[in-house]
Each structure stands twice: as C-alpha cells, then as structure tokens.
Amino acid sequence: MKKILKSLMSLAVGMLALASCEDVPAPYVVPSGNTGSLPYTSTSLNADWTTVSLNGLNNPWSQGNNYTQATGYQKWEGDTKSNKECEGLLTSPALITASNSADGVAVAFQYILAYDDKDPQYADHIKLYVYQSDAEGNTPDMSTWTQLPLQLKPRSGSSWDVFNTESIQLPENFVNKENVHFAFWFYAPADKSVTYELKNFTVQDGKAGGDVDPTGKGSAEDPFEVSDLQASQTGAEVWVHGYIVGSIPQAPEGVVYQLKDMTFTAENASTTNICIAQSANETEYVNCVPVQITAAVRSVLTLASVPDNLGKEVWLKGTSEKYFGSAGLKNVSKYSFTFPIDDEDVPAGDPTGTGTKENPWNVAAALQYIKALSKSDSPADEFYTAGKISEVVKMGQSGSIQFKMSDDGTANNELLVYYCDNLGKKPFASLTDLKVGDEVIVCGKVKNYNGNTPEYNSGSYLVYLNGESEYPEGGDTPGGDTPGTTSEYLSIANMPSTIGTNSYGAQAVADESTWLSWTWNDVGFKAAKICKATDKNGGGIQMQGHASDAAKQGFIFNNSAWPNDINKITIVLKVVNTSTYDPAYTLYVGQEAHPTTTAITPSSQSEEADGFRVYTQVFDLSNASAKYFTIANNQQGALYIDKIYVELK
C-alpha cells in the first residue's frame, strides 16, 4: 500500500500520458470519442486500451493477440527473464454507460493469477479503478478515482486456470454517463511478482452477484453447449444443454476409469453419472462430458433408472469442473427436459441442529445458515457440523486436508471444508487418512466465500471421525502420541537451503564429502544427486535415477537411528500428466545406516490433481525391525518426491 500512496502523491503533482510508455507532464489525454453503448466487450483488452508506466519504473503491461498480461518477471534485457520493480496502468477507452436496466450496470472479466507464492502481498498490488474524463479526454487526479472491489483467487498448482471474476456493481454515479474509463493498476517489487492475465472484459446491464461468464453464456436464457463447457472449466455454476448419450460404468476394483471408458448404451449403465454430447447420435468420447448425478435425482436422470433417457435432450445446472479426468459438470442443482427452461430443484433435505457441540448442525442446516451470510460477514463463533465425506479433494503442505461433506455422503448439497486438521488439531499423515463415506464432525469458523460458496474456513478441525473423538478441552485421540511418532513430513522445505534447482551441482555418489547433510526431527540425514524440482515438475525433491549407471543413482537415507522401530513409511510423488513414466525406485530398511539389501514393496494408489498424477505409496514395516531406511533411485529416471512421512511403532 505504501507504493500506491507514492503513486497517488506523484500523480497529484503531475499525471502521466496514457498514450505511450513515456512519462509526460499533466494533464494527460486518453483516447476520446465514446465507444458505443452497452454491452461493451473487449476480448483481449488490447485494441483501444492503453498502458503507461508510473513513477519512472518499468511498465509491467504487455498486450497479446487474445489477452493482456502484467508481470515483473520479464525479458527486460536480452533473452533471460528476471524480476524488476515495475508499476503501471492499463486503461480502457472512454465508454458510454447508458443502461436500460433498473438493476444498473455490472462489470465482469476473466483472469489468470499465477505464481502467487512469489508475491504473498499480491492483493495489495493489483487494483481496479473507475473514473470519468472530461469532454476533451483530460483525466482527473488519480486520488479522486473510485476503486472497485476485486476478489481474486490464484490458479491451482501449475495449471493455467482461467477464472470468471465475481461480477462488480458499477457505482450509480458512473451509470448513464459518457467518458467513463476503467483502469487496472499493477505493481511488482524488485525481487518478486505474480503473473496477471486479463481477457473478455465486459460492461453490461444487470445486478452484480456471483461468478459471471463475461462471454454472456452459461445462463438459463443462453446455456452452454458441450463444447463451451469443455473450454470453460472454471468452477463456476452454469447451465449446460446436451443429449444423454451414455455413462461411465463402475470400474473393477483397483482400476480407475476415465472418460474414454464410457459406453454409448443404457445397458449396465452407471447409477452415479451420465455423459452428454451436442448430438443425440454422438459416438466419439472426445465430444462428450461426464456429469455427476446425485442420489436425489438418480431415479430421474440416470440411464440405470430410466433407460429411455438415452438420446434425450436435457438442460442441467452445475459447477464446471473436472470429472473422470476430463472437463465435466458436478454438483447438479437444477435440471429441465424442456426449453425455455422449466427447472426442477434438487432437494436439499431438512435442516437439523443448532451448530453447537451438544447439538451439531447437519449439512443442510449448515448450508442454510452460511448461504444467508453476505460475502463480507465473518462470524466470530466456531460451529459444529456432522455429516459424511462425499469427496476428498487434496492435501495442503501443512498436512491439512480439503474435502466436501454432505448428509448422505453423495455429491447432493455438499459443503466445502477448506483445509481441515485431524483430531486434536494435528496434521494428517496422508491424504488416504480420509475416505468417502467417513462420518465426521467438523468444528471451525464459516463464511460464504464471494457470497456464493458456503464453506468452513481454513483452520477448521475434526472433533469426531468414525467413532473416535477429541474435543478442544481434551479427550481420547486414536492411537495416542506414542514416543517418536510424527505426523510431520520430510519435504524440500526441510532440506538445506543451499540446494540447487534442477541441478545436482558437485554431488557425487562415490564421494561422501559432496553429499548433502541435514537434521530433521532430531534424526540425521544424508543424500546424493538431490536437488529442487522446477515448478513444472512439482517443486519438490528431485532425485536423479538410472537402472545401470551407479553414478546416476541418487539416494536419501537417515544416518542416525529413529528412537523406535519404523511402523510405516508413506511417500507421495508427483508426475506431470503428460508423462507416461510411473515412479520406480527401491526402499531398503535395516538396523544399520544406509541399508541396501532388504527391500520393501509398497501398496500404491494414484489420482490426478492440479496437472499431476500424484502417487501415494505406503511401505508397511509393521512386521519388520528397522530404525533406518534408504530411498534408492536405482531403477529408471528422475523421481519427484513431494513428501515423506515416517510413522514409528
């Protein structure tokens, strides 16, 4: 915020020209000649939008063919990218905001926010303003501009997620006016920066509220087609039109089905999903999307219940998000077999409970309470909610788990629990500690994120899990705290800070003096051919590997003993989805440091998350006697290890 105050003070003395990237004296002139009437849309924020640097710093803005981007990480000189301090504005042409709606005017756009971990203060470094210039195009002092609220969320993992912004109400004093401008302000410190991309900026009649697709589609009046849904996986709630053409059947135990495994028949159809396409005669799976069907409407929509639905036209409202590894539709809340849409609600169930420890809410009651909150409400009280886990989403770096819960364990009327700790407010050891169908009671603070997403805040915790309980004032914890047991994990963050990225440096397998050495949980470790992986490969521990060349076989081992024998080792690995390589390595255990003879075979499961195939491999040592282990990459190529958990007896 100091930086923007500096900008305002400087601009109060002299404004800068928006016609180029050069600093010129005030007053400056922006393109005049109002641009049409509403609705106004700029696909790329390129034509007629201008950029300017501020305070003599570098200009962060660049304009492409179908987007405009701001970042401080650019090729400032030559072909190598680096960070530089920069500050600048991206400003719209003059607009006429004549409105035919009693609801006023709303603003919406799409964006990508990447590398938020590089600049934790990014929310203070990205602003949106509106102001009115005079008839000659002269701009008022920036200190008089009106700042509009922004609710931005970063991408997940390394994927380039395009989000629809929450629509923003244009203040009444800018409605039915000429020479109205919008200006995005961006600042990056000298050593860090997010990357911020913008597209499909729209100003249109209507009342703001919830995620809005700036292209104008996805409403009940103008539903998505299947191809639109495939191109827009933003998590927004949309209406989709299609034809029921098949389903993805139940997979055999140990097998994970994808969209490609769908069948175009009602025979042996799934009870939990359907697949829709733009044509009733579609026979290619790539032209289909899977739709998750909740228990409340399975008797109406699934081919298992109604075989005659094959080829039937349908309109569905749900959230656009991945399902069966593909673009999909989940959390269906409304449906219609006619157009114009005559929708039917998916039943929500009867609310019960008071949200207290003695009388927890059920999920229906929690949703009823939270949905009534505005996006700015922040209740100080902690509430208790009982239900069944319907989806285990992902695990955070601190060991908390994000999951969804409902009253019946299905996707019907789910409540998001945004990162939750285990019993006793302790981290989970593995993502597999929670499973669909687990009975839980969650305690924590709640909010209605953006006014349209009911959830438990980060920092919530379990007080009940499948018959075991522990409340804040004390109680039994499953398993207790046995000596030496740890719920923490070894990761790149626990290793020497001098470790390189995508470079093993001088580490040599045959020369112990070059090995890495460090201590974690009072246990000493050594390693060779280890470095930090690039963000593209997960940013975790990268270990060189080779099946026959010993000089390229990296390893990690503990060179001092654990205080108790090891009961279980869990290793979480990441592989980019575009790779066909499954992790292959050897885990040795023993009673002496750096064991290399007794190998343990793991149980393994995998799932797709944030552009990666995530492998969770569990090595059961309950029948062994070992205080030491070695992870040896002596089978194939590089390993990308995210976390290593060690549980002691």
Residue pairs with C-beta under 8 A, 6 or more apart in sequence:
1 124
3 87
3 125
3 187
4 124
4 127
4 185
4 187
6 55
7 54
7 55
7 87
7 142
7 185
7 187
8 142
8 143
10 54
10 55
11 26
11 54
11 141
11 142
11 143
12 141
12 142
12 143
13 26
14 25
14 26
15 26
15 27
15 28
15 139
15 141
15 142
16 23
16 24
16 26
16 28
16 52
16 53
16 54
17 23
17 24
17 28
17 29
17 52
18 28
18 29
18 30
18 50
18 51
18 52
18 89
18 91
18 139
19 28
19 29
19 30
19 31
19 50
20 52
21 51
21 52
21 53
21 59
23 53
23 56
27 138
27 139
28 138
28 139
29 136
29 137
29 138
29 139
30 50
30 91
30 93
30 94
30 133
30 137
30 139
30 181
31 48
31 50
31 93
31 94
31 137
32 94
32 133
32 135
32 136
32 137
32 179
33 93
33 94
34 93
34 94
34 95
34 96
34 178
34 179
35 48
35 93
35 94
35 95
35 96
36 95
36 96
37 96
37 98
38 96
38 97
38 98
38 99
38 105
38 203
38 204
38 205
39 202
39 203
39 204
39 205
39 216
40 95
40 202
40 203
40 204
41 200
41 201
41 202
41 203
41 214
42 48
42 49
42 92
42 200
42 201
43 66
43 199
43 200
44 63
44 64
44 65
44 66
44 67
44 68
44 199
45 63
45 67
45 68
45 90
45 92
45 198
45 199
45 201
46 63
46 64
46 65
46 68
48 92
48 93
49 63
49 68
49 90
49 91
49 92
49 93
50 90
50 91
51 59
51 61
51 62
51 63
51 88
51 89
51 90
51 91
52 59
52 88
52 89
52 91
53 59
53 86
53 87
53 88
54 87
54 88
54 89
55 87
57 85
57 86
57 87
57 88
58 72
58 76
58 84
58 85
58 86
58 87
58 88
59 86
59 88
60 70
60 71
60 72
60 74
60 86
60 87
60 88
60 186
60 187
60 188
60 193
61 68
61 69
61 70
61 88
61 89
61 90
61 186
62 68
62 69
62 70
62 74
63 69
66 199
67 197
67 198
67 199
68 90
68 197
68 198
68 199
69 195
69 196
69 197
69 198
70 88
70 90
70 126
70 184
70 186
70 188
70 195
70 196
71 188
71 193
71 194
71 195
71 196
72 83
72 84
72 85
72 86
72 188
72 189
72 190
72 192
72 193
73 81
73 82
73 83
73 115
73 118
73 188
73 193
73 195
74 81
74 82
74 84
75 81
76 82
76 84
83 188
83 189
83 190
83 191
83 192
83 193
84 188
84 190
85 188
85 189
85 190
86 186
86 187
86 188
86 193
87 185
87 186
87 187
87 188
88 185
88 186
89 183
89 184
89 185
89 186
90 183
90 184
90 186
90 198
91 181
91 182
91 183
91 184
92 181
92 182
92 183
92 201
93 181
94 133
94 137
94 178
94 179
94 180
94 181
95 179
95 180
95 181
95 182
95 203
96 177
96 178
96 180
97 105
97 170
97 174
97 175
97 176
97 177
97 180
97 203
98 176
99 105
99 175
99 176
99 205
100 205
101 205
101 206
101 207
103 205
103 206
103 207
104 169
104 170
104 172
104 175
104 205
104 206
104 207
105 169
105 170
105 174
105 175
105 203
105 204
105 205
105 206
106 167
106 168
106 169
106 170
106 203
106 204
106 205
106 206
106 207
106 208
106 212
107 148
107 167
107 168
107 169
107 170
107 182
107 201
107 202
107 203
107 208
108 164
108 165
108 167
108 168
108 201
108 202
108 204
108 212
108 213
108 214
109 165
109 198
109 199
109 200
109 201
109 202
109 214
110 162
110 163
110 164
110 165
110 198
110 199
110 200
110 213
110 214
110 234
111 152
111 162
111 163
111 165
111 196
111 197
111 198
111 199
112 155
112 160
112 161
112 162
112 163
112 195
112 196
112 197
113 122
113 152
113 153
113 154
113 155
113 163
113 194
113 195
113 196
114 154
114 155
114 160
114 194
114 195
114 196
114 197
115 193
115 194
115 195
115 535
116 122
116 154
116 155
116 194
118 192
118 193
118 194
119 125
119 188
119 189
119 192
119 193
119 194
122 152
122 154
122 194
123 150
123 152
125 186
125 187
125 188
125 194
126 150
126 152
126 184
126 185
126 186
126 194
126 196
127 147
127 150
127 184
127 185
128 147
128 148
128 150
128 168
128 182
128 183
128 184
128 185
129 142
129 145
129 146
129 147
129 148
129 182
129 183
129 184
129 185
130 145
130 146
130 148
130 170
130 171
130 174
130 180
130 181
130 182
130 183
131 139
131 140
131 142
131 144
131 145
131 146
131 180
131 181
131 183
132 140
132 174
132 177
132 178
132 179
132 180
132 181
133 139
133 140
133 179
133 181
134 179
135 179
137 179
139 181
145 183
146 171
146 174
148 168
148 170
149 168
150 165
150 168
151 165
151 166
151 375
151 450
152 163
152 165
153 163
154 194
155 161
156 610
157 609
157 610
157 611
157 612
158 535
158 536
158 538
158 610
158 611
158 612
159 610
159 611
161 233
161 234
162 199
162 232
162 234
163 211
163 234
163 235
164 211
164 212
164 213
164 214
164 234
164 236
165 211
165 212
165 214
166 208
166 210
166 211
166 212
166 375
166 450
166 451
166 452
167 206
167 208
167 209
167 210
167 211
167 212
168 208
169 207
169 208
170 203
174 180
182 201
182 203
184 198
186 196
188 194
200 214
200 215
201 214
202 214
202 215
202 216
204 216
209 451
209 452
210 237
210 450
210 451
210 452
211 234
211 235
211 236
211 237
211 450
211 452
212 236
213 232
213 234
213 236
213 238
216 222
217 223
217 224
217 228
217 238
218 224
218 228
218 232
218 236
218 238
218 239
218 240
219 238
219 239
220 239
220 315
220 317
220 340
220 341
220 343
221 340
223 238
223 239
223 240
223 241
223 315
223 341
224 232
224 238
224 239
224 240
224 241
224 320
225 240
225 241
225 242
225 278
226 240
226 241
226 242
226 276
226 277
226 278
226 287
226 288
226 289
227 278
228 240
229 238
229 240
229 289
229 320
229 327
229 328
229 329
230 289
230 327
231 327
232 238
232 320
233 320
233 321
233 322
233 327
233 328
234 320
235 319
235 320
235 321
236 319
236 320
237 317
237 318
237 319
237 320
237 331
237 333
237 452
238 317
238 318
238 319
238 320
239 315
239 316
239 317
239 334
239 341
240 276
240 289
240 315
240 316
240 317
240 318
240 320
240 329
241 313
241 314
241 315
241 339
242 276
242 277
242 278
242 289
242 313
242 314
242 316
243 276
243 277
243 278
243 279
243 280
243 282
243 311
243 312
243 313
243 314
244 274
244 275
244 276
244 301
244 303
244 309
244 310
244 311
244 312
244 314
245 264
245 275
245 276
245 277
245 279
245 280
245 282
245 288
245 310
245 311
246 262
246 263
246 264
246 265
246 269
246 274
246 275
246 288
246 303
246 310
247 262
247 263
247 269
247 270
247 273
247 274
247 275
247 290
247 302
247 303
247 304
248 257
248 258
248 259
248 261
248 262
248 263
248 270
248 273
248 275
248 290
248 324
249 257
249 261
249 262
249 263
249 268
249 269
249 270
250 270
251 257
251 261
256 606
256 607
257 324
258 324
258 325
258 326
259 275
259 285
259 288
259 289
259 290
259 324
259 325
259 326
260 285
262 275
262 285
262 288
262 290
263 269
264 282
264 283
265 310
266 303
266 304
266 307
266 308
266 309
266 310
269 302
269 303
269 304
269 307
270 302
270 303
270 304
271 293
271 298
271 302
271 304
271 305
272 292
272 293
272 298
272 302
273 290
273 291
273 292
273 293
273 302
273 323
273 324
274 290
274 291
274 293
274 301
274 302
274 303
274 309
275 285
275 288
275 289
275 290
275 291
276 288
276 289
276 291
276 314
276 316
276 329
277 287
277 288
277 289
278 287
279 287
280 311
280 312
280 313
281 311
282 288
289 323
289 326
289 327
289 328
289 329
290 323
290 324
290 326
290 328
290 329
291 316
291 318
291 323
291 328
291 329
291 330
291 332
292 318
292 323
292 328
292 329
292 330
292 331
292 332
292 411
293 301
293 302
293 332
294 331
294 332
294 346
294 410
294 411
294 412
294 413
295 408
295 410
295 412
296 346
296 347
296 410
296 412
296 413
297 332
297 335
297 346
298 304
298 305
299 305
299 306
300 306
300 335
301 309
301 314
301 332
301 335
302 309
303 309
303 310
312 337
313 337
314 335
314 336
314 337
315 335
315 336
315 337
315 338
315 339
315 341
315 343
316 329
316 332
316 334
316 335
317 332
317 333
317 334
317 335
317 343
318 329
318 330
318 331
318 332
318 333
319 329
319 330
319 331
320 327
320 328
320 329
321 328
321 329
321 330
322 328
322 608
323 329
323 330
325 608
330 411
331 411
331 414
332 346
333 345
333 346
334 343
334 344
334 345
334 346
335 343
335 344
335 346
336 342
336 343
336 344
346 412
346 413
347 412
348 364
348 367
348 413
349 362
349 363
349 364
349 407
349 412
349 413
350 364
351 361
351 362
351 364
351 365
351 367
351 368
352 361
352 362
352 364
352 365
353 359
353 360
353 361
353 362
353 365
353 384
353 385
353 386
354 361
355 361
355 365
355 366
355 369
355 383
355 384
355 385
356 383
356 384
357 384
357 443
357 463
357 471
360 384
360 385
360 386
360 441
361 369
361 383
361 384
361 385
361 386
362 385
362 386
362 387
362 407
363 385
363 386
363 387
363 405
363 406
363 407
363 413
363 414
363 415
364 407
364 413
365 385
366 383
366 385
366 415
366 446
366 454
367 413
367 415
367 454
369 383
369 446
370 415
370 446
370 447
370 448
370 454
370 455
371 448
371 454
372 448
373 379
373 446
373 447
373 448
374 448
374 451
375 447
375 448
375 449
375 450
375 451
375 452
377 447
377 448
378 445
378 447
379 445
379 446
379 447
380 445
381 445
382 443
382 444
382 445
383 443
383 444
383 445
383 446
384 441
384 442
384 443
384 463
385 405
385 415
385 441
385 442
385 456
386 439
386 440
386 441
386 464
387 405
387 406
387 407
387 409
387 415
387 439
387 440
387 442
388 405
388 406
388 407
388 408
388 409
388 437
388 438
388 439
388 440
389 403
389 404
389 405
389 409
389 434
389 435
389 436
389 437
389 438
389 440
390 403
390 404
390 405
390 406
390 409
390 410
390 411
390 414
390 436
391 403
391 404
391 411
391 414
391 436
392 401
392 403
392 431
392 434
392 435
392 436
393 401
393 402
393 403
393 404
394 401
394 402
394 431
394 609
394 610
395 401
395 402
395 428
395 430
395 431
396 402
396 419
397 491
397 493
398 419
398 427
399 421
399 422
399 426
399 427
399 428
399 429
399 487
399 488
399 489
400 419
400 420
400 421
400 427
400 428
400 458
401 419
401 420
401 428
401 431
401 433
401 434
402 416
402 417
402 418
402 419
402 420
403 417
403 420
403 434
404 411
404 414
404 415
404 416
404 417
405 414
405 415
405 417
405 440
405 442
406 412
406 413
406 414
406 415
407 413
409 436
409 437
415 454
415 455
415 456
416 453
416 454
416 455
416 456
417 442
417 444
417 455
417 456
417 460
418 455
418 456
418 457
418 458
418 460
419 458
419 459
419 460
420 442
420 444
420 456
420 460
420 461
420 462
421 427
421 428
421 459
421 460
421 461
421 462
422 428
422 433
422 461
422 462
422 465
422 487
423 461
423 462
423 463
423 464
423 465
423 468
423 469
423 470
423 477
423 478
424 470
424 477
425 461
425 472
426 477
426 487
427 487
427 488
428 434
428 487
429 487
429 489
429 570
429 645
429 647
430 570
430 572
430 616
430 618
430 645
431 572
431 616
432 605
432 616
432 618
434 440
434 465
438 465
438 466
439 464
439 465
439 466
439 467
440 462
440 464
440 465
440 466
441 462
441 463
441 464
441 469
442 456
442 460
442 461
442 462
442 463
443 460
443 461
443 462
443 463
443 472
444 456
444 457
444 459
444 460
444 461
445 456
445 457
445 459
445 460
446 454
446 455
446 456
446 457
447 455
447 457
448 454
448 455
449 455
463 469
463 470
463 471
463 472
465 478
468 476
468 477
468 478
469 475
469 476
470 476
470 477
479 485
482 564
482 648
482 649
483 563
483 564
483 648
484 562
484 563
484 564
484 648
485 564
485 647
485 648
486 521
486 645
486 646
486 647
486 648
487 645
488 521
488 645
489 643
489 644
489 645
490 520
490 525
490 643
490 644
490 645
490 646
491 540
491 541
491 642
491 643
491 644
492 499
492 532
492 533
492 539
492 540
492 541
494 518
494 520
495 516
495 518
495 527
495 530
495 541
496 516
496 517
496 518
499 516
499 530
499 531
499 532
500 531
500 532
501 531
501 532
501 533
501 534
502 531
502 532
502 533
502 534
502 542
503 531
504 529
504 530
504 531
504 544
504 554
505 531
506 514
507 514
507 515
507 516
507 528
507 529
507 530
508 514
508 528
508 551
509 528
509 529
509 550
509 551
509 552
509 553
509 554
509 555
510 550
510 551
512 526
514 528
515 526
515 527
515 528
516 525
516 526
516 527
516 528
516 530
517 524
517 525
517 526
517 559
518 524
518 525
519 525
521 646
523 558
523 560
523 561
523 562
524 558
524 559
524 560
525 556
525 557
525 558
525 559
526 556
526 557
526 559
526 594
527 543
527 554
527 555
527 556
527 557
528 554
528 555
529 543
529 544
529 552
529 553
529 554
529 555
529 633
530 541
530 542
530 543
530 544
530 554
530 556
531 542
532 539
532 540
532 541
532 542
533 539
533 540
533 541
533 542
533 640
536 576
537 574
537 576
537 640
538 574
538 576
538 612
538 640
538 642
540 574
540 640
540 641
540 642
540 643
541 556
541 639
541 640
541 641
541 642
542 638
542 639
542 640
542 641
543 554
543 555
543 556
543 585
543 631
543 633
543 638
543 639
543 641
544 552
544 553
544 554
544 633
544 638
545 552
545 553
545 554
545 584
545 585
545 633
545 634
545 635
545 636
545 637
545 638
545 639
546 552
546 553
546 633
546 634
546 636
546 637
547 634
547 635
547 636
550 634
553 632
553 633
553 634
554 632
554 633
554 639
555 594
555 630
555 631
555 632
555 633
556 630
556 631
556 644
557 593
557 594
557 595
557 628
557 629
557 630
557 631
558 593
558 628
558 629
559 593
559 594
560 593
561 593
561 627
561 628
562 627
562 628
562 646
562 648
563 648
564 627
564 648
564 649
565 621
565 624
565 625
565 626
565 627
565 648
565 649
566 589
566 621
566 624
566 626
566 627
566 629
566 646
566 647
566 648
566 649
567 621
567 622
567 647
567 648
567 649
568 618
568 619
568 620
568 621
568 622
568 645
568 646
568 647
569 587
569 600
569 618
569 619
569 621
569 629
569 644
569 645
569 646
569 647
570 616
570 617
570 618
570 619
570 643
570 644
570 645
570 647
571 587
571 602
571 616
571 617
571 619
571 631
571 641
571 643
571 644
571 645
572 614
572 615
572 616
572 617
572 641
572 642
572 643
572 644
572 645
573 583
573 614
573 615
573 617
573 639
573 640
573 641
573 642
574 612
574 613
574 614
574 615
574 640
574 642
575 581
575 582
575 583
575 612
575 613
575 615
575 640
576 611
576 612
576 613
577 608
577 611
577 612
577 613
579 613
581 636
581 637
582 615
583 615
583 617
583 639
583 640
584 635
584 636
585 631
585 632
585 633
585 634
585 635
585 636
585 639
586 599
586 631
586 632
586 634
586 635
587 599
587 600
587 602
587 619
587 629
587 630
587 631
587 632
588 595
588 596
588 597
588 598
588 599
588 600
588 629
588 630
588 632
589 595
589 598
589 600
589 619
589 621
589 624
589 626
589 628
589 629
589 630
590 597
590 598
590 626
590 628
590 629
591 625
591 626
591 627
591 628
592 628
593 628
594 628
594 630
595 626
595 628
595 629
595 630
596 630
596 632
598 624
598 626
600 619
600 620
600 621
600 624
601 619
602 617
602 618
602 619
603 617
603 618
603 620
604 615
604 616
604 617
604 618
605 615
605 616
606 613
606 614
606 615
606 616
607 613
607 614
608 614
614 642
622 649
629 646
631 639
631 641
631 644
633 639
